[in-house]
């Protein structure tokens, strides 16, 4: 029997997410000192953060953005939206692109995986605390959110990418940060990026 696995973030992935967090922290410190970089200013306090419900993307979002939430100037904490439309492209044989968890179970699994990922690093246990303090929007993952079958057809993928773009275009937020996966972003750029860029 073939098993599907939603792999958690690896130690290498953790290091990459921490490096992103450190870069964002440097930019946040510059902004507080009055030297904000206009090209990244909106990323520091986005109106919305979206993440794929697959564990590694959600964990990256928590590691990179969770600690910054504690330092946000606004009273409103940014909500992290679990968005199936930005999950990884599901190829035949790509069994790590499927999750069978819904709602709170996704969060519980990701929290357990973060605890395991940080079990050897006492100084970084604040990531687990950040996770527990964050606000999550689970509306899109309360029911089955993954496609049937072992692969996503071209038509299914295009429809999902189109729906994702509509979510961004019609969002009431001025800035949105998205945590997804490499093949998803590659397909998104191929589909919507102008040839002039």
C-alpha positions in Angstrom: 0.0 0.0 0.0 1.3 3.4 -0.9 1.5 5.9 1.9 1.3 9.7 1.7 3.4 11.8 4.0 3.2 15.5 4.8 6.9 15.9 5.7 7.7 18.3 8.5 10.4 21.0 8.1 13.9 19.6 8.1 16.8 21.0 10.2 18.1 22.6 7.0 14.6 24.1 6.4 14.6 25.4 10.0 17.9 27.1 9.4 16.6 28.7 6.3 13.4 29.9 8.0 15.5 31.3 10.9 17.8 33.1 8.4 14.6 34.7 6.8 13.4 35.7 10.3 16.8 37.3 11.1 16.7 39.3 7.8 13.2 40.5 8.6 14.3 41.4 12.1 17.1 43.5 10.7 14.7 45.3 8.4 12.2 45.8 11.3 15.0 47.3 13.4 15.9 49.7 10.5 12.2 50.7 10.2 12.0 51.4 14.0 15.1 53.6 13.6 13.5 55.6 10.7 15.6 53.9 8.0 12.9 51.6 6.5 13.6 50.0 3.2 10.5 50.9 1.1 10.7 47.7 -0.9 10.3 45.5 2.2 8.3 47.8 4.5 5.0 46.1 3.8 6.4 42.7 4.3 7.3 43.6 7.9 3.7 44.1 8.9 1.5 42.5 6.3 -2.3 42.7 6.3 -2.4 38.9 5.9 0.0 36.0 5.9 -1.1 32.9 3.9 0.5 29.5 4.2 0.0 26.2 2.6 -1.5 23.7 5.1 1.4 21.3 4.4 3.5 21.2 7.5 6.8 22.5 6.2 5.3 25.7 4.8 3.2 26.3 7.9 6.3 25.7 10.1 8.4 28.1 8.0 5.7 30.8 8.4 5.7 30.4 12.1 9.5 30.4 12.5 9.9 33.4 10.2 6.9 35.6 11.2 5.8 34.4 14.7 8.5 36.2 16.7 8.0 39.4 14.6 4.3 39.4 15.7 5.5 40.1 19.3 7.2 43.2 18.1 4.5 44.5 15.8 3.6 48.2 16.3 0.0 47.7 15.5 -2.5 46.5 18.1 -3.9 44.0 15.6 -2.0 40.8 15.2 -1.8 39.5 11.7 -3.7 36.3 11.2 -2.1 33.3 9.5 -4.5 31.9 6.9 -4.1 28.3 6.0 -4.7 28.4 2.3 -4.9 25.1 0.3 -4.6 27.1 -3.0 -0.9 27.6 -2.2 -0.1 24.0 -1.5 2.5 22.2 -3.5 1.8 21.0 -7.0 0.7 17.4 -6.7 2.7 15.3 -9.2 2.3 11.6 -9.8 4.5 9.9 -7.3 4.9 13.1 -5.2 3.6 11.6 -2.1 4.9 14.3 0.2 2.4 16.8 -1.3 -0.7 15.3 0.3 -2.0 15.8 3.8 -5.0 14.1 5.2 -5.4 16.3 8.2 -8.1 19.0 8.7 -8.6 22.1 10.9 -7.1 21.9 14.4 -5.4 18.6 13.6 -3.1 20.4 11.2 -2.1 22.9 13.9 -1.7 20.2 16.6 0.6 18.2 14.2 2.6 21.2 13.3 3.1 22.2 16.9 4.3 18.7 17.8 6.7 18.8 14.9 8.0 22.2 15.9 8.6 20.9 19.5 10.5 18.0 18.0 12.5 20.3 15.7 13.5 22.6 18.6 13.9 19.9 21.2 17.7 20.2 21.1 17.8 24.0 21.2 16.7 25.5 24.5 17.3 29.0 23.4 14.8 28.8 20.5 11.9 27.4 22.5 10.3 30.8 22.0 9.2 29.5 18.5 6.8 27.1 20.2 5.5 29.9 22.4 5.1 32.1 19.3 3.1 29.3 17.6 0.8 29.1 20.7 0.3 32.9 20.6 -0.5 33.2 16.9 -4.0 33.6 15.5 -4.9 31.1 12.7 -7.7 31.2 10.2 -8.7 27.5 9.5 -11.8 28.2 7.5 -10.4 26.7 4.2 -9.1 23.5 5.8 -12.1 22.6 8.0 -13.2 20.1 5.4 -11.3 17.9 2.9 -9.1 20.3 1.0 -6.8 18.1 -1.0 -7.7 16.7 -4.5 -8.6 13.1 -5.3 -6.0 10.9 -7.0 -2.2 10.8 -7.0 -1.7 13.7 -9.4 -3.2 17.1 -10.1 -4.2 17.5 -13.7 -3.1 20.6 -15.6 -6.6 21.8 -15.6 -7.0 21.3 -11.9 -3.7 23.2 -11.2 -4.6 26.1 -13.5 -8.0 26.4 -11.8 -6.3 26.4 -8.4 -3.7 29.0 -9.5 -6.5 31.2 -10.9 -8.4 30.9 -7.7 -5.3 31.8 -5.7 -4.8 34.9 -7.8 -8.4 35.9 -7.2 -7.9 35.6 -3.5 -4.9 38.0 -3.7 -6.6 40.4 -6.1 -9.8 40.6 -4.1 -8.3 40.6 -0.7 -9.1 43.7 1.4 -5.5 43.7 2.5 -2.9 46.0 0.9 0.0 43.5 1.5 -0.1 39.7 1.7 2.9 37.4 2.4 2.6 33.9 1.1 4.4 30.8 2.3 4.2 28.0 -0.2 6.4 25.5 -2.1 8.8 25.7 -5.0 6.8 24.0 -7.7 3.7 26.0 -6.8 5.6 29.3 -7.1 7.3 28.1 -10.4 3.9 27.3 -11.9 2.4 30.6 -10.6 5.1 32.6 -12.2 4.9 30.7 -15.5 1.1 31.3 -15.6 0.9 34.9 -14.5 4.3 36.6 -14.8 4.6 38.8 -17.9 7.2 38.0 -20.5 8.4 41.6 -20.2 9.7 41.0 -16.6 
